[in-house]
Amino acid sequence: MAERKAARASASFLGSRIGGPAAAWLPLTHTMIGGTLGLGLRTGFGRILSKIAASNRRTEVRYSEPPSASTVSGGPGSVVDFSDLGLQGRRFVTEASTAEQIDEVLGETGAVDAIRVYVGVESAKTVDERVALAIDELRRTGALERSLLVVGSPAGTGYFNYIPVEAAEYLARGDVASVAIQYGSLPSMLSVGRIPLAIEQHGSLLRAINDELGRRDPSDRPRVVLYGESLGAQTSQGCFVAGGTDALE
């Protein structure tokens, strides 16, 4: 309604100043006002998305320092920088379960520190580079020597739910490794456009892990499980669409 009134007022103004009936100017004024409004909305929405995405680089006090454990990404000897893991990645690796914590909760002894590998979307520019970093981290941390490997596809922000991962770490007495690669920094509902990239990246990671395991004796391979929730549930399954469950082999 407002756009229509503005277009008519502008058409009347142009008709009186330049000449001709106001109706003749209406197509032009509708186009001009509609384009201006569209540009304004697009610019405003873009600024909002930029602010949301910027939170990926926000540093929280609790997760401001790199972890001291070499069994997680961002720690000593890691091939990825802690600052490039993003808000969710820094949270994920810092909260990895330690042998001490596991033994204390279970009232047992003999647990080991859990391994958590995470590569941020800012850790490298391309899918291949990020996957290569993840594989390097799996090798460095000895992740493939663990009995269980959890391969996750995070939500749109890069969030990899630590609760199921932590549960697996306690149940396996720390004999577990988990890995995920971030593909974006916006909430899932705003990351739908990144689904193809996320599927490509997750599939590439799984193929690379499969190649690594193919070089090992079957008796020396971890059990591999897949995990994803929110948009990660879709992207973790997307690479199997063509082959169905047989592709899991």
Secondary structure, DSSP 4 states (H G I P E B T S, - for coil): -HHHHHHHHHHHHHHHHT-S-HHHHHHHHHHHHHHHHHHHHHHHHHHHHHHHHHGGG---GGGSS--S-TTBTTSTT-SS-GGGGHHHHHHHHHTPPPHHHHHHHHT-S---PPEEEEE-TTS-SSHHHHHHHHHHHHHHHTGGGSSEEEEEE--TTS---HHHHHHHHHHTTT-EEEEEE---SS-GGG-GGGHHHHHHHHHHHHHHHHHHHHTS-GGG--EEEEEE-THHHHHHHHTTTTTGGGGG-
